[in-house]
Structures are given as C-alpha cells and as structure tokens.
Amino acid sequence: MIKDIYQRILRKIAYSVPGGFSIRPMLHRMRGVHIGKDVWISQYVYIDEIHPESVFIGDNTTIGLGTLIIAHFYWGPKKKNNDGKVKIENDVFIGPNCVILPDVHIGKEAVIQAGTVVSRNVPSGTLWGAPKAGPIAGVTVPLTKNFSSDQFRKGLRPLNINRAL
C-alpha cells in the first residue's frame, strides 16, 4: 500500500517536472520502470501507474510530449502477476501524443508518428503511423450547442475522395 502511494507520487512529479534527460527518467526508474541510458522523456508522459516494472525503455530513446504507455488492462484490485509488458528497444523515437498499449514491442530504430495508437508490435527500422488525415465528409450542420448531434449526423455529406497515401 505505501509502495503504491510512493510510486503514484513519483509518477505525478515526473509528469511535469523539468529534466527530460535527467530528473524525469530518474523518477521513473525509482518507480520501477526499466530505462536505458540517454533517454529523453518529455513532459506530460504517463507511464503505467500500477505496473511500472512492466515497461522497458532502451538506450537513446525519445518519448514525445503527452504520450501514454499502458502495460495492463483489467478492472478491480491490483494483480500480483501482470502478464502485460511494453518493450521499447534502443534508438526509438516516439512522437507527441502517442498511446502505447499493453503487450507491444517496438523494435530498434523505429519511429512512431505523432498521435499514433500502437496496438501491435512494430518491426525494427520502421516508420509507424496512420495514413495522413484528410476529408471524410462535408458538414452542413455545425456540431455546436445550437444543434443536436442527430442533426449534425444527418447533415453530413459523404465525399468521394481517394484518401490513398
């Protein structure tokens, strides 16, 4: 119980304190996260609160602003044996606002595009991310407090645009 409170306090401090190459990695190591050398952890990075020991981050890795690294999914009390793990190899770049889900292995020298949800393994040396965003539909009724979500939905007009890369 006291160990859990201690880890949560360290995580909250690490979330916003300065020191991406120094203080933040040190605090996460104290929590039990396995972190290599020369790792940059930006501000507002959430690393699993309940199972920090299930997260492995290799040398020379960059983790972008606002990224979430989640090593478990379950409801209820903390489990003693957590099967979920996240392994991030050496020389990986994770862009801002990414979500890394449980049981993911990101290979050496991979680059994760900003805003990507990583739900499966990423091969080494791969640029990983969703296709570029683009138009989906025309909006004829704005999504504001003046209109219902049903009016907005009915006002959408599909576009016939090829969204290939």
SEMIFI-52897 format. One record per residue (C-alpha): x, y, z; residue in one letter. Coordinates in nm, 2 decimals, padded with zeros to 4 digits. Layout:
residues N
+--------+--------+--------+------+
:      x :      y :      z : code :
+--------+--------+--------+------+
:      X :      Y :      Z :    A :
...
+--------+--------+--------+------+
//
This chain:
residues 165
+--------+--------+--------+------+
:      x :      y :      z : code :
+--------+--------+--------+------+
:  00.00 :  00.00 :  00.00 :    M :
:  00.27 :  00.25 :  00.10 :    I :
:  00.48 :  00.14 : -00.20 :    K :
:  00.18 :  00.21 : -00.43 :    D :
:  00.13 :  00.56 : -00.29 :    I :
:  00.51 :  00.63 : -00.32 :    Y :
:  00.50 :  00.52 : -00.69 :    Q :
:  00.20 :  00.73 : -00.76 :    R :
:  00.36 :  01.04 : -00.60 :    I :
:  00.67 :  00.99 : -00.81 :    L :
:  00.47 :  00.95 : -01.13 :    R :
:  00.28 :  01.27 : -01.06 :    K :
:  00.60 :  01.46 : -01.00 :    I :
:  00.77 :  01.31 : -01.31 :    A :
:  00.47 :  01.41 : -01.52 :    Y :
:  00.55 :  01.78 : -01.52 :    S :
:  00.89 :  01.84 : -01.36 :    V :
:  01.17 :  01.97 : -01.58 :    P :
:  01.46 :  01.75 : -01.68 :    G :
:  01.38 :  01.52 : -01.97 :    G :
:  01.72 :  01.36 : -01.98 :    F :
:  01.77 :  01.36 : -01.60 :    S :
:  01.50 :  01.41 : -01.34 :    I :
:  01.21 :  01.25 : -01.52 :    R :
:  01.39 :  00.93 : -01.62 :    P :
:  01.54 :  00.91 : -01.27 :    M :
:  01.19 :  00.94 : -01.11 :    L :
:  01.05 :  00.67 : -01.34 :    H :
:  01.35 :  00.44 : -01.26 :    R :
:  01.27 :  00.49 : -00.89 :    M :
:  00.92 :  00.37 : -00.97 :    R :
:  01.05 :  00.05 : -01.12 :    G :
:  01.04 :  00.14 : -01.50 :    V :
:  01.34 : -00.02 : -01.67 :    H :
:  01.51 :  00.27 : -01.85 :    I :
:  01.83 :  00.27 : -02.05 :    G :
:  02.09 :  00.55 : -02.08 :    K :
:  02.04 :  00.88 : -02.27 :    D :
:  01.66 :  00.85 : -02.27 :    V :
:  01.45 :  01.17 : -02.32 :    W :
:  01.11 :  01.17 : -02.16 :    I :
:  00.91 :  01.48 : -02.24 :    S :
:  00.66 :  01.64 : -02.00 :    Q :
:  00.31 :  01.50 : -01.96 :    Y :
:  00.42 :  01.15 : -02.04 :    V :
:  00.21 :  00.89 : -01.85 :    Y :
:  00.39 :  00.56 : -01.78 :    I :
:  00.17 :  00.28 : -01.63 :    D :
:  00.08 :  00.37 : -01.27 :    E :
:  00.01 :  00.02 : -01.14 :    I :
:  00.28 : -00.19 : -01.32 :    H :
:  00.57 :  00.04 : -01.39 :    P :
:  00.80 : -00.26 : -01.37 :    E :
:  00.64 : -00.40 : -01.69 :    S :
:  00.77 : -00.11 : -01.90 :    V :
:  01.12 : -00.14 : -02.07 :    F :
:  01.27 :  00.16 : -02.25 :    I :
:  01.60 :  00.11 : -02.44 :    G :
:  01.90 :  00.34 : -02.48 :    D :
:  01.89 :  00.66 : -02.68 :    N :
:  01.51 :  00.67 : -02.69 :    T :
:  01.29 :  00.98 : -02.72 :    T :
:  00.93 :  00.98 : -02.58 :    I :
:  00.73 :  01.27 : -02.70 :    G :
:  00.51 :  01.51 : -02.51 :    L :
:  00.18 :  01.37 : -02.39 :    G :
:  00.25 :  01.01 : -02.47 :    T :
:  00.07 :  00.73 : -02.27 :    L :
:  00.24 :  00.40 : -02.21 :    I :
:  00.00 :  00.14 : -02.07 :    I :
:  00.12 : -00.20 : -01.96 :    A :
: -00.21 : -00.35 : -01.83 :    H :
: -00.58 : -00.37 : -01.89 :    F :
: -00.80 : -00.50 : -01.61 :    Y :
: -01.06 : -00.39 : -01.36 :    W :
: -01.06 : -00.44 : -00.99 :    G :
: -00.77 : -00.47 : -00.74 :    P :
: -00.41 : -00.48 : -00.85 :    K :
: -00.30 : -00.82 : -00.97 :    K :
:  00.03 : -00.97 : -00.84 :    K :
:  00.13 : -01.11 : -01.17 :    N :
:  00.08 : -00.88 : -01.46 :    N :
:  00.12 : -01.05 : -01.80 :    D :
:  00.12 : -00.73 : -02.00 :    G :
:  00.45 : -00.57 : -02.09 :    K :
:  00.57 : -00.29 : -02.31 :    V :
:  00.92 : -00.31 : -02.46 :    K :
:  01.07 : -00.02 : -02.64 :    I :
:  01.41 : -00.11 : -02.79 :    E :
:  01.72 :  00.12 : -02.84 :    N :
:  01.72 :  00.43 : -03.07 :    D :
:  01.34 :  00.46 : -03.09 :    V :
:  01.16 :  00.79 : -03.15 :    F :
:  00.80 :  00.82 : -03.02 :    I :
:  00.63 :  01.14 : -03.14 :    G :
:  00.40 :  01.35 : -02.93 :    P :
:  00.06 :  01.23 : -02.81 :    N :
:  00.10 :  00.86 : -02.89 :    C :
: -00.06 :  00.58 : -02.70 :    V :
:  00.14 :  00.26 : -02.65 :    I :
: -00.09 : -00.03 : -02.54 :    L :
: -00.01 : -00.35 : -02.34 :    P :
:  00.19 : -00.64 : -02.50 :    D :
:  00.36 : -00.41 : -02.76 :    V :
:  00.72 : -00.45 : -02.87 :    H :
:  00.87 : -00.16 : -03.06 :    I :
:  01.18 : -00.26 : -03.25 :    G :
:  01.52 : -00.09 : -03.26 :    K :
:  01.54 :  00.24 : -03.46 :    E :
:  01.16 :  00.26 : -03.51 :    A :
:  00.99 :  00.60 : -03.54 :    V :
:  00.63 :  00.63 : -03.42 :    I :
:  00.44 :  00.91 : -03.59 :    Q :
:  00.28 :  01.17 : -03.36 :    A :
: -00.07 :  01.08 : -03.25 :    G :
: -00.04 :  00.71 : -03.33 :    T :
: -00.21 :  00.44 : -03.12 :    V :
:  00.03 :  00.15 : -03.12 :    V :
: -00.17 : -00.17 : -03.05 :    S :
:  00.06 : -00.43 : -03.21 :    R :
:  00.43 : -00.49 : -03.25 :    N :
:  00.64 : -00.25 : -03.46 :    V :
:  00.93 : -00.40 : -03.66 :    P :
:  01.28 : -00.25 : -03.62 :    S :
:  01.37 :  00.03 : -03.85 :    G :
:  01.01 :  00.12 : -03.94 :    T :
:  00.82 :  00.45 : -03.96 :    L :
:  00.49 :  00.36 : -03.80 :    W :
:  00.17 :  00.56 : -03.81 :    G :
: -00.17 :  00.60 : -03.96 :    A :
: -00.23 :  00.74 : -04.31 :    P :
: -00.24 :  01.11 : -04.33 :    K :
: -00.56 :  01.27 : -04.22 :    A :
: -00.79 :  01.40 : -04.48 :    G :
: -01.15 :  01.50 : -04.56 :    P :
: -01.42 :  01.24 : -04.47 :    I :
: -01.75 :  01.43 : -04.52 :    A :
: -01.89 :  01.77 : -04.58 :    G :
: -02.05 :  01.94 : -04.28 :    V :
: -02.38 :  02.12 : -04.35 :    T :
: -02.49 :  02.15 : -03.98 :    V :
: -02.22 :  02.26 : -03.73 :    P :
: -02.15 :  02.05 : -03.42 :    L :
: -02.23 :  02.32 : -03.17 :    T :
: -02.47 :  02.36 : -02.87 :    K :
: -02.72 :  02.51 : -03.12 :    N :
: -02.78 :  02.18 : -03.29 :    F :
: -02.83 :  01.82 : -03.17 :    S :
: -02.57 :  01.55 : -03.25 :    S :
: -02.85 :  01.38 : -03.45 :    D :
: -02.89 :  01.70 : -03.67 :    Q :
: -02.52 :  01.71 : -03.72 :    F :
: -02.50 :  01.34 : -03.82 :    R :
: -02.79 :  01.38 : -04.07 :    K :
: -02.63 :  01.69 : -04.21 :    G :
: -02.31 :  01.51 : -04.31 :    L :
: -02.25 :  01.46 : -04.68 :    R :
: -02.00 :  01.19 : -04.79 :    P :
: -01.72 :  01.29 : -05.01 :    L :
: -01.59 :  01.08 : -05.30 :    N :
: -01.22 :  01.14 : -05.24 :    I :
: -00.94 :  00.89 : -05.28 :    N :
: -00.75 :  00.90 : -04.94 :    R :
: -00.45 :  00.69 : -05.05 :    A :
: -00.10 :  00.80 : -04.95 :    L :
+--------+--------+--------+------+
//
